[in-house]
Amino acid sequence: MKLLRYFTMIAAATTSLSVTGCGGSSSNPSGFSGDTFLVMGDSRSGDAIYKTIVNTIASSFSSSDCLVHTGDMIVTPGKRKQWTSFMDITAPVAAVMPWYGVVGNHDVDSIVSQQMYQDVMNLPGNELYYSFDRLNCHFIVLDTMIPGQEWGITGAQLAWLRNDLEAYAASAQYLFVFTHRTLFPQGSKAGLNLSNADELHQLFQQHGVNMVFSGDEHEYYTYKRDSITYVVTGGGGAPLATGGFNHFLVVELLPPGSILIHVMDVNGNPLQTASVSNM
């Protein structure tokens, strides 16, 4: 039985990045100039923190288009009670906005737990990797935890990815990719690249992918590789890496062709803002 229906509406991204500090009281979502969507990840093991983030989003950021969770939603793969608890905590957000999930290594570690993930979720396609179009943008969700293919995007998924990019990249204003594990980790898991990270990056570069969002590392940082901006956001409640902090992201589309990435604490207070421009 499906426990929650996931939907999506998401927007914007680009190619050059600068970061400035930002302080002050909680921002007013109605004051944003552009459309916004939210990104967070790695909420497992931290129900109290995740609940605070959920309540903040539901009460103060409900005008955002959607939330994308970059994976690790539960502690132990294949535990239905943990999925039920996760869905219960998530309910306030689910009541006010659409959102999608990405498979994390704490969500799936076997064929059995993968089937449970598919049973719990209600996502496009095979529910593990899929794509969708909103606001003249194309969004691709990949699964770095397919049993037997962990730490890479290979086999049928890679063939699907190539076909998807060929079919949709040219007509999209922006291209976004979401993974759990980072292609080229720069933080607490530096050096543990995806097995075919270079191949994927070149494929993304060839088709004009603008931004890749990932979790797995329990911290926040961005890095630029060629024209692609990579964003790691893993501060949703899991034990933090050294220097990490609990957070979620508000991504704001500012025409023509630029966005702001607002890094928010669990109560919705701005911590820093990254300006991203496609011009």
Buried (B, 14 or more C-beta within 10 A) or exposed (E): EEBBEBBBBBBBBBBEBEBEEBEEEBBEBEEBEBBBBBBBBBBBBBBEBBBBBBBBBBEBBBEBBBBBBBBBBBBEBBBEEBBEBBBEBBEBBBEBBBBBBBBBBBBBBEEEBBEBBBBBBEBBEEBBBBBBEBBEBBBBBBBBBBEEBBBBBBEEBBEBBEEBBEEBBEEBBBBBBBBBBBBBBBBBBEEBBBBBBEBBBEBBEEBBBBBBBBBBBBBBBBBEBEBBBBBBBBBBBBEBBEEBBBBBBBBBBBEEBBBBBBBBBBEBBBBBBBBBBBE
